[in-house]
Amino acid sequence: MNRRTALLGVGEVLAWWAVLALLWLVFISAVDTLELVVGASAALLGAFAAWGARRAVSGW
């Protein structure tokens, strides 16, 4: 893995995280600190899972 692919991977994970965190905020009714922490953590796990799944499917 060179520097370019590492930066692309980080960018992809950040993009997935942003989309999933936004979806979490749209679907919850009350936004407090605990909800933000749980939503950000769940979105980060989902982002890494999506990135790994895309790499597995594309044969990267």
Rosetta constraint file for C-alpha pairs under 8 A:
AtomPair CA 1 CA 5 HARMONIC 6.09 0.50
AtomPair CA 1 CA 6 HARMONIC 6.49 0.50
AtomPair CA 2 CA 6 HARMONIC 6.23 0.50
AtomPair CA 3 CA 7 HARMONIC 6.19 0.50
AtomPair CA 4 CA 8 HARMONIC 6.21 0.50
AtomPair CA 5 CA 9 HARMONIC 6.05 0.50
AtomPair CA 6 CA 10 HARMONIC 6.25 0.50
AtomPair CA 7 CA 11 HARMONIC 6.06 0.50
AtomPair CA 8 CA 12 HARMONIC 6.07 0.50
AtomPair CA 9 CA 13 HARMONIC 6.21 0.50
AtomPair CA 9 CA 51 HARMONIC 7.66 0.50
AtomPair CA 10 CA 14 HARMONIC 6.15 0.50
AtomPair CA 11 CA 15 HARMONIC 6.12 0.50
AtomPair CA 12 CA 16 HARMONIC 6.19 0.50
AtomPair CA 12 CA 51 HARMONIC 7.01 0.50
AtomPair CA 13 CA 17 HARMONIC 6.01 0.50
AtomPair CA 13 CA 44 HARMONIC 7.89 0.50
AtomPair CA 13 CA 47 HARMONIC 5.39 0.50
AtomPair CA 13 CA 48 HARMONIC 6.19 0.50
AtomPair CA 13 CA 51 HARMONIC 6.29 0.50
AtomPair CA 14 CA 18 HARMONIC 6.10 0.50
AtomPair CA 14 CA 47 HARMONIC 7.50 0.50
AtomPair CA 15 CA 19 HARMONIC 6.33 0.50
AtomPair CA 16 CA 20 HARMONIC 6.09 0.50
AtomPair CA 16 CA 43 HARMONIC 7.84 0.50
AtomPair CA 16 CA 46 HARMONIC 7.78 0.50
AtomPair CA 16 CA 47 HARMONIC 4.90 0.50
AtomPair CA 16 CA 50 HARMONIC 7.46 0.50
AtomPair CA 16 CA 51 HARMONIC 7.95 0.50
AtomPair CA 17 CA 21 HARMONIC 5.88 0.50
AtomPair CA 17 CA 40 HARMONIC 7.76 0.50
AtomPair CA 17 CA 43 HARMONIC 5.29 0.50
AtomPair CA 17 CA 44 HARMONIC 5.39 0.50
AtomPair CA 17 CA 46 HARMONIC 7.39 0.50
AtomPair CA 17 CA 47 HARMONIC 5.13 0.50
AtomPair CA 18 CA 22 HARMONIC 6.06 0.50
AtomPair CA 18 CA 43 HARMONIC 7.79 0.50
AtomPair CA 19 CA 23 HARMONIC 6.27 0.50
AtomPair CA 20 CA 24 HARMONIC 6.20 0.50
AtomPair CA 20 CA 43 HARMONIC 5.13 0.50
AtomPair CA 20 CA 46 HARMONIC 7.45 0.50
AtomPair CA 20 CA 47 HARMONIC 7.44 0.50
AtomPair CA 21 CA 25 HARMONIC 6.30 0.50
AtomPair CA 21 CA 39 HARMONIC 6.10 0.50
AtomPair CA 21 CA 40 HARMONIC 5.84 0.50
AtomPair CA 21 CA 43 HARMONIC 5.31 0.50
AtomPair CA 22 CA 26 HARMONIC 6.23 0.50
AtomPair CA 23 CA 27 HARMONIC 6.30 0.50
AtomPair CA 24 CA 28 HARMONIC 6.37 0.50
AtomPair CA 24 CA 39 HARMONIC 5.99 0.50
AtomPair CA 24 CA 43 HARMONIC 7.81 0.50
AtomPair CA 25 CA 31 HARMONIC 7.42 0.50
AtomPair CA 25 CA 39 HARMONIC 7.51 0.50
AtomPair CA 30 CA 35 HARMONIC 7.87 0.50
AtomPair CA 31 CA 35 HARMONIC 5.96 0.50
AtomPair CA 31 CA 36 HARMONIC 6.78 0.50
AtomPair CA 32 CA 36 HARMONIC 6.30 0.50
AtomPair CA 33 CA 37 HARMONIC 6.28 0.50
AtomPair CA 34 CA 38 HARMONIC 6.12 0.50
AtomPair CA 35 CA 39 HARMONIC 5.82 0.50
AtomPair CA 36 CA 40 HARMONIC 5.95 0.50
AtomPair CA 37 CA 41 HARMONIC 6.10 0.50
AtomPair CA 38 CA 42 HARMONIC 6.03 0.50
AtomPair CA 39 CA 43 HARMONIC 5.94 0.50
AtomPair CA 40 CA 44 HARMONIC 6.10 0.50
AtomPair CA 41 CA 45 HARMONIC 6.33 0.50
AtomPair CA 42 CA 46 HARMONIC 6.13 0.50
AtomPair CA 43 CA 47 HARMONIC 5.96 0.50
AtomPair CA 44 CA 48 HARMONIC 6.31 0.50
AtomPair CA 45 CA 49 HARMONIC 6.22 0.50
AtomPair CA 46 CA 50 HARMONIC 6.05 0.50
AtomPair CA 47 CA 51 HARMONIC 6.10 0.50
AtomPair CA 48 CA 52 HARMONIC 6.04 0.50
AtomPair CA 49 CA 53 HARMONIC 6.02 0.50
AtomPair CA 50 CA 54 HARMONIC 6.10 0.50
AtomPair CA 51 CA 55 HARMONIC 6.24 0.50
AtomPair CA 52 CA 56 HARMONIC 6.13 0.50
AtomPair CA 53 CA 57 HARMONIC 6.17 0.50
AtomPair CA 54 CA 58 HARMONIC 6.04 0.50
AtomPair CA 55 CA 59 HARMONIC 5.94 0.50
AtomPair CA 55 CA 60 HARMONIC 5.16 0.50
AtomPair CA 56 CA 60 HARMONIC 6.69 0.50
